Amino acid sequence: MSRLPDTENLMVLPRADDEPTPTPPEDDGEEQRQREIDEIRRTIKRFGYLSLAVRQAD
């Protein structure tokens, strides 16, 4: 029976062709705030569609 290798000491190394994640430009916080607002709006919209589907299923 073959034994699986010990994975505790393994680590994932980036491939040579992987590009580093670009760092976002510094902003005054307004862009981050707008992204958060947009995410909240998308979440509200999703729950709105979900509640509509639940009401139609009743």
C-alpha positions in Angstrom: 0.0 0.0 0.0 1.5 3.4 -1.0 1.7 6.1 1.6 0.8 9.7 0.9 3.6 12.2 1.2 3.8 14.4 4.3 2.1 17.7 3.3 2.7 19.6 6.5 6.0 21.0 5.2 5.0 21.7 1.6 4.4 25.3 0.4 3.0 26.6 -2.8 5.6 28.5 -4.8 4.5 31.0 -7.5 5.2 29.9 -11.1 7.8 31.9 -13.0 5.2 33.3 -15.4 2.9 34.5 -12.6 2.8 38.3 -12.5 2.7 39.9 -9.0 -0.6 41.4 -8.0 -0.6 45.1 -8.8 -1.1 47.3 -5.8 -4.0 49.7 -6.2 -3.0 53.4 -6.4 -3.4 55.4 -3.2 -6.8 57.1 -3.0 -8.5 59.2 -0.4 -10.8 56.4 0.6 -13.7 57.5 -1.7 -13.1 54.7 -4.2 -13.1 52.1 -1.5 -16.2 53.6 0.0 -17.9 53.5 -3.4 -16.9 49.8 -4.0 -18.4 49.0 -0.6 -21.6 50.8 -1.4 -21.8 49.0 -4.8 -21.4 45.6 -3.1 -24.1 46.5 -0.6 -26.5 47.5 -3.4 -25.7 44.2 -5.3 -26.4 42.2 -2.1 -29.7 44.0 -1.5 -30.7 43.4 -5.1 -29.9 39.7 -4.7 -32.0 39.4 -1.6 -34.8 41.3 -3.3 -34.9 38.8 -6.1 -34.7 35.9 -3.6 -37.6 37.2 -1.5 -39.7 37.7 -4.7 -39.0 34.1 -5.7 -40.0 32.9 -2.3 -43.3 34.9 -2.4 -44.1 33.4 -5.8 -43.4 29.9 -4.6 -46.0 30.2 -1.8 
